[in-house]
Amino acid sequence: MSAYIGVDLAWGLGTARRAPNETGLAALDTDGTVVDAGWARGVDAVTAWVLDHLGPRSLIGVDASLVVTNPTGMRQVERQVGQRYGRWRVAANATNTASAASAGALLLDRLSDAGVPYVSDTGAMRERTGPVVFECYPYTTLVGVEELGYDGERPRYKRLDTRVAAPVARARRAVAFDDLVHRLRTTPLDPPLALDTHPLTRGLADPSVLHGPTHKHREDLLDGVLCAWTAAFWERHGDGRVQVLGRGPGLPSDPPDTAGRHPALVAPARPSQRPTQRPDR
């Protein structure tokens, strides 16, 4: 059983000839201990892993579009990621009901069928009486938590920088990944995160390799940890240090789905990443 569960979900469902990409998974206790970590392929396997690790009030953070109601274009939450975090070179992929990348919606259906509801506001998160699931995005966590020190822009630990030669880009990506892991291991964080308490997450501190698939394998696991820690951060700090994109009075939002669920993304935020409040006239 775990207090916080993170899912870096592979958005595609795969095909009859090609298995889905790996999903990175992590489960944390309240003291930051990594209870378990690993990978799974496909929504059914991911659902089984999550259900196997549920505690009485587990808070589950998923990096994927869970509630999608717009038929075209992008969701308001994705627009707001760019508006609030674009200065840090953080943007979100567009999703709509025509997207092939629909694993998030399917995972939400599976978890809902298993009695795990979706939450999209801090009040509902606080008042939960059982496990719940929400949507998050590791990049907003990394630049929104000031203690991690990404004051200028996001760490480039994922995709290759196409502005430089591939060997240089792979080397820079490896440096960025190792620096991120070092910050997570050495920065005093509240709530805590103890990567060294599980052999797989402890192994993230090993020097990165340049081989692309191996890097992606490690990156998925790290993002799973970040999703779980985002859940812990939300519970610890609530609205004081977290904003819910896609929700809020007077702010643009997408319509709810047939179950009444609103598209929303939980994102740690510095004061400068919040919407500017216009004074009453």
Buried (B, 14 or more C-beta within 10 A) or exposed (E): EBBBBBBBBBBBEBEEEEEBBBBBBBBBBBEBBBBBBBBBBBBEBBBBBBBEBBBEBBBBBBBBBBBBBBEEEBBBBBBBBEBBBEEBEBBBEBBBEEBEBBBBBBBBBBBBEEEBBBBBBBEEBEEBEEBBBBBBBBBBBBBBBBEBEBEEEBBBBBEBBEEEEEEEBBBBBBBBBBBBBEBBBEEEBEBBBBBBBBEBBBBBEEEBEEEEEEBBBBBBBBBBBBBBBBBBBBBBBEEEBBBBBBBBEEEEBBEEBEEEBBBBBBBBBBEEBEBEEEEEE
